Amino acid sequence: MFCISKIRLLVYISCIATLLLSACTIESRGIPVKDFADTSGVVTPAERLAQQKEAEEILKMSQVTENKVFTQRHGVPEYIIGPGDVLTINYWIPYTITAARTEEGFKQNTYTVVVRQEGKISYLFGDDIPVAGHTVNEVREILTEQLRKYIRNPRIEVIMKEYKSKTALLFGQINVLSTGTSGPGKYPLMGKTTILDFIVSAGGPISGKDSGLLGISPGNADLRSVEIIRKGKRHVVNLYNAMFRADLSQNIIIDDGDIVTVPELPFYGERIYVFGEVNKQGIYRLKDAPDLLAAMAQAGSYTLIAIRSDVKIIREYKERGGKPIILSANLDQILKQGDLAQNIKLKDGDLIYVPRRAIGDINEFLANTTPLLQYLYTTAQVRDAWFVNPGNLRY
């Protein structure tokens, strides 16, 4: 029998296990936060050059005046017709009405034609007329010129009825609406279309209510990391910049054949963990606990038996092959001496551990904790079952 609170506590504690197990070769007491040089944001010259080239390429993709979908005529973007598109041709023929008097009038005639695979159309006044690669206005001019062979002052109109020749794929966290076509799928492109317009027209990104744990619902869209694949190359754009900072360089123009993926926010979002001798152990949002003091406040402060002079911050970097860095902070120096240099800024995934006794050797501490960690890994199966389908557990 399990209660939800116990299961969640096991989830929290198991996160410690993942980080602590890989710390076998780190410093025996941890790095004092005053001496710690954070190199996580340091970019090498090669990485900086690659980032600059990618930013320039994305900027060009947002400023194009033509691509496979549209071209610009007299400063106005116009759709480029292609095979599979359906056109409506309206033309008017003069005729005479005889009633009490004779008047001249025009009779409207309408044809619907499909652009064939070779890019041509046929209708009453012409066969095999090439239209692929032209705009609607250009096709109207072509047909008007041909119609002059039969009519003195032809009146003709060409309208796009169905857009079928250019498409893009959309995957990921997109709303499925109760009406109309929406959700992930294949969508026709009908002219100059930005990636924001493309996503919104398909139903918009999923943005549900807070889950209650961290203010983030599973399945919510992450607009900071929208992926677009074009000609086999992957690009990532931050649409929050386009939406809230007026940074239109990120709002790229969609082209025929593009694949757009709106990823899912991680269930836990940006978070930190606080454990040990605190009043409220658990997971907290990074935005609510941006530094050590704020994290302690979120956790209801330390207990009476806490060793405040030896608080550990466990931080994992991918560039270290999954091996964490362990930092040591002295809460007493912050609270009693005002030493704010100890109040380290936290990062996503940081784990704060407040011990009940000083940790002399971290490797020894890990060795003594291994049996407990094995037990925690076994309970991880219960944790996964609860998150996937809470109905599987009785409590």
C-alpha positions in Angstrom: 0.0 0.0 0.0 1.4 3.4 -1.0 0.2 6.9 -0.4 0.8 9.6 -3.0 3.0 11.7 -0.6 5.3 8.7 0.1 5.6 7.9 -3.6 6.5 11.4 -4.5 9.1 11.5 -1.7 10.7 8.4 -3.2 10.7 10.1 -6.6 12.5 13.0 -5.1 15.0 10.9 -3.2 15.7 8.7 -6.3 16.9 11.9 -8.1 19.7 12.1 -5.5 20.7 8.6 -6.3 21.2 9.3 -10.0 23.5 12.2 -9.2 25.4 10.8 -6.3 26.3 7.5 -7.9 28.4 9.2 -10.5 30.5 11.2 -8.1 33.2 8.7 -7.3 36.2 10.7 -8.5 35.3 14.2 -7.3 37.0 16.2 -4.6 36.7 14.7 -1.1 34.9 17.7 0.5 33.6 19.6 -2.4 34.6 22.9 -4.0 34.0 26.0 -1.9 31.5 28.2 -3.8 33.9 31.2 -3.4 36.5 29.3 -5.4 34.2 27.9 -8.0 34.6 29.3 -11.5 31.5 28.6 -13.5 32.6 27.6 -17.0 29.3 26.2 -18.2 28.6 29.3 -20.2 32.1 29.6 -21.7 32.0 29.2 -25.5 35.0 28.2 -27.6 36.0 30.2 -30.7 34.8 27.3 -32.9 31.5 27.1 -31.1 31.0 30.9 -31.3 31.7 30.8 -35.0 29.2 28.0 -35.5 26.6 29.9 -33.5 27.2 33.1 -35.5 26.8 31.2 -38.8 23.6 29.6 -37.6 22.2 32.9 -36.5 23.0 34.5 -39.9 21.4 31.5 -41.7 18.2 31.8 -39.6 18.1 35.6 -40.2 18.2 35.0 -44.0 15.4 32.4 -43.7 13.3 35.1 -42.0 14.0 37.8 -44.6 13.5 35.9 -47.9 11.5 37.7 -50.6 10.8 34.5 -52.5 11.2 30.7 -52.2 9.4 27.7 -53.7 6.1 28.9 -52.4 5.9 32.6 -53.3 7.6 35.3 -55.1 7.4 39.1 -54.8 5.7 41.2 -57.5 5.6 45.0 -57.1 6.4 44.6 -53.5 3.5 42.1 -52.9 4.2 38.4 -52.2 2.2 36.2 -54.6 1.8 32.4 -54.6 3.6 30.3 -57.2 1.3 27.9 -59.0 2.4 24.3 -59.3 1.2 20.8 -60.3 -1.9 19.7 -58.4 -3.2 23.2 -57.7 -6.8 23.9 -58.7 -7.8 27.1 -60.5 -11.1 28.8 -61.2 -11.3 30.7 -64.5 -14.1 33.3 -64.9 -14.6 35.1 -68.2 -17.3 37.2 -69.6 -18.6 37.1 -73.2 -20.7 40.0 -74.5 -24.2 39.3 -75.8 -27.4 41.2 -76.8 -30.6 41.2 -74.9 -33.8 42.0 -76.9 -36.9 42.9 -75.0 -38.6 46.3 -75.3 -35.2 47.5 -76.4 -31.8 46.2 -77.3 -29.0 46.3 -74.7 -25.5 44.9 -74.6 -24.5 42.7 -71.7 -22.0 40.1 -70.6 -22.5 36.5 -69.8 -20.2 34.9 -67.1 -18.7 31.5 -67.8 -16.7 29.5 -65.2 -14.2 26.7 -65.7 -12.4 24.8 -62.9 -9.1 23.3 -64.0 -6.4 21.3 -62.3 -2.8 22.0 -63.0 -1.4 18.8 -64.5 1.8 17.1 -63.5 3.6 18.7 -66.5 2.5 22.1 -65.2 -0.1 22.8 -67.9 -3.9 23.4 -68.1 -6.5 23.2 -70.8 -9.9 24.9 -71.1 -12.4 26.0 -73.8 -10.1 28.6 -75.4 -6.7 26.9 -75.1 -4.9 23.6 -74.7 -1.7 22.8 -72.9 -1.1 26.3 -71.5 1.9 26.3 -69.2 1.1 27.9 -65.8 3.4 26.2 -63.3 5.9 28.6 -61.9 3.6 31.6 -62.6 1.5 33.7 -60.2 -2.3 34.0 -60.5 -1.9 37.5 -62.0 0.6 36.2 -64.6 -1.7 33.4 -65.6 -4.6 35.9 -66.0 -2.4 38.0 -68.3 -1.5 34.9 -70.3 -5.1 33.8 -70.7 -6.3 37.3 -71.5 -3.8 37.5 -74.4 -5.0 34.2 -75.8 -8.6 35.2 -75.4 -8.0 38.3 -77.6 -8.0 35.9 -80.6 -11.7 35.3 -80.1 -13.0 38.3 -78.1 -12.2 42.0 -78.7 -12.0 43.2 -75.1 -11.8 40.1 -73.0 -12.6 40.2 -69.4 -11.1 37.3 -67.4 -10.4 36.4 -63.8 -8.2 33.7 -62.3 -8.7 32.6 -58.7 -6.9 30.0 -56.7 -9.5 27.4 -55.6 -7.3 24.8 -53.9 -3.6 24.9 -52.8 -2.1 21.5 -53.2 1.4 21.8 -54.8 3.3 23.1 -51.7 3.1 21.5 -48.3 4.9 21.4 -44.9 4.8 18.9 -42.1 4.0 19.9 -38.5 4.6 17.6 -35.5 4.7 17.9 -31.7 2.6 19.8 -29.2 -0.2 21.3 -31.4 -3.8 21.7 -30.3 -6.5 19.6 -31.8 -9.6 21.8 -32.1 -13.2 20.7 -32.1 -13.8 22.3 -35.5 -11.8 22.6 -38.7 -8.5 20.9 -39.5 -6.0 21.1 -36.7 -3.3 19.3 -34.8 -0.1 17.7 -36.1 -0.2 16.8 -39.8 0.5 17.8 -43.4 -0.6 21.3 -44.3 -0.8 23.2 -47.6 1.2 26.4 -48.0 -0.9 29.2 -49.5 1.7 31.9 -49.8 4.3 33.7 -47.7 3.9 32.1 -44.3 5.9 32.6 -41.1 6.5 29.8 -38.7 4.3 31.5 -36.1 1.5 31.8 -38.5 1.9 28.2 -39.6 1.7 26.9 -36.0 -1.3 29.2 -35.1 -3.3 28.2 -38.2 -2.9 24.6 -37.3 -4.4 25.0 -33.9 -1.7 26.7 -31.9 0.8 25.4 -29.3 -0.6 23.3 -26.4 -0.7 25.4 -23.3 -2.6 23.7 -20.5 -3.2 24.6 -16.9 -0.5 24.1 -14.2 0.0 20.6 -12.9 0.2 21.8 -9.4 3.7 20.3 -8.8 5.8 22.8 -10.7 3.4 24.9 -12.6 3.9 23.0 -15.8 1.5 20.5 -17.3 2.9 17.4 -19.2 2.5 18.0 -22.9 2.9 21.7 -22.9 4.7 23.2 -25.9 8.2 24.5 -25.6 8.4 27.4 -28.0 12.0 28.2 -27.0 13.2 25.2 -29.0 11.1 24.8 -32.1 12.9 22.7 -34.7 12.7 23.0 -38.4 14.4 20.6 -40.9 15.0 22.0 -44.3 17.0 20.2 -47.0 18.2 17.7 -44.4 19.6 20.4 -42.1 18.2 21.1 -38.6 17.6 24.6 -37.2 16.3 25.6 -33.8 14.4 28.9 -33.3 13.2 30.6 -30.1 9.6 31.8 -30.9 9.3 33.5 -27.5 11.8 36.0 -28.8 9.6 36.6 -31.8 6.4 36.9 -29.6 7.6 38.9 -26.7 10.8 40.6 -27.8 9.8 41.6 -31.3 12.8 39.6 -32.5 11.5 38.8 -36.0 14.9 37.2 -37.0 13.6 34.0 -35.3 10.2 34.0 -37.2 11.4 32.3 -40.3 9.4 31.9 -43.5 8.2 28.4 -44.2 9.2 26.7 -47.5 7.9 23.8 -49.4 8.9 20.5 -47.8 9.8 21.9 -44.4 9.3 19.8 -41.3 8.4 21.7 -38.2 8.4 20.1 -34.7 7.1 21.9 -31.6 8.7 19.9 -28.7 7.2 19.2 -25.3 8.3 21.0 -22.2 10.0 18.6 -19.8 7.5 17.5 -17.1 9.7 19.0 -14.3 10.6 22.1 -16.3 13.5 24.1 -14.8 13.8 22.8 -11.3 16.0 22.3 -8.3 16.0 19.7 -5.6 16.3 20.4 -1.8 16.9 17.5 0.6 18.4 16.7 4.0 17.8 18.6 7.1 15.2 21.0 5.8 11.6 21.3 6.9 10.1 20.7 3.4 12.1 18.4 1.2 11.1 18.4 -2.5 11.4 19.7 -6.0 11.0 23.5 -6.6 10.9 25.7 -9.6 14.1 27.4 -10.4 12.3 30.7 -10.9 11.1 30.5 -7.3 14.5 29.5 -6.0 17.2 31.2 -8.1 19.9 31.1 -5.4 20.7 29.2 -2.3 18.9 31.5 0.2 15.8 31.4 -1.9 15.9 27.6 -2.1 16.2 27.4 1.7 13.2 29.7 2.1 11.2 27.5 -0.3 12.1 24.4 1.7 11.0 26.0 5.0 14.5 26.7 6.3 16.9 24.2 8.0 16.1 22.0 11.0 17.7 22.3 14.4 20.2 19.5 13.8 21.4 20.8 10.4 25.1 21.4 9.7 24.7 24.8 8.2 28.4 25.2 7.6 28.6 22.4 5.1 25.7 22.6 2.7 26.4 20.7 -0.6 25.3 21.8 -4.0 25.4 18.9 -6.5 25.6 20.1 -10.1 25.9 17.9 -13.2 27.3 19.0 -16.5 27.1 17.1 -19.8 30.6 18.1 -20.7 31.8 16.2 -17.7 30.5 13.0 -19.0 27.6 12.9 -16.5 30.0 13.3 -13.4 28.7 16.0 -11.1 30.5 18.9 -9.5 29.9 19.1 -5.7 30.1 22.6 -4.2 30.2 23.5 -0.5 28.5 26.5 0.9 28.4 27.9 4.4 25.0 29.1 5.4 26.2 30.5 8.7 28.6 32.9 6.9 25.6 34.1 4.8 23.2 34.6 7.7 25.6 35.7 10.4 28.3 37.5 8.5 26.4 38.7 5.5 28.9 36.9 3.1 26.7 36.9 0.0 29.6 35.4 -2.0 28.3 32.1 -0.4 24.9 32.6 -1.9 25.5 30.8 -5.1 23.2 31.3 -8.1 21.5 28.0 -8.8 21.0 26.3 -12.2 18.4 23.9 -13.6 18.9 20.5 -12.0 20.9 21.6 -9.0 20.5 19.5 -5.9 21.0 21.1 -2.5 21.7 18.7 0.4 21.8 19.9 4.0 23.5 17.3 6.1 23.0 16.4 9.8 26.7 15.9 10.3 29.8 17.1 8.5 30.7 15.1 5.5 34.4 14.3 5.8 34.8 12.3 2.6 32.2 12.3 -0.1 33.4 9.0 -1.6 33.1 7.3 1.8 29.6 8.8 2.2 28.6 7.3 -1.2 29.9 3.9 -0.3 27.9 3.9 3.0 24.8 5.0 1.1 24.9 2.4 -1.7 22.5 -0.1 0.0 19.9 2.6 0.3 20.4 3.6 -3.3 19.8 0.1 -4.5 16.5 0.1 -2.6 15.6 3.5 -4.2 16.2 2.1 -7.7 13.8 -0.7 -7.0 11.1 1.7 -6.0 11.6 3.7 -9.2 9.4 1.1 -10.9 6.6 2.1 -8.6 7.3 5.8 -9.3 7.1 5.2 -13.1 3.9 3.3 -12.8 2.3 6.1 -10.8 3.3 8.9 -13.2 2.2 6.9 -16.3 -1.1 5.6 -14.9 -2.0 6.5 -11.3 -4.9 4.2 -11.5 -2.5 1.2 -11.4 -1.8 1.9 -7.7 -4.2 1.5 -4.8 -3.8 3.8 -1.8 
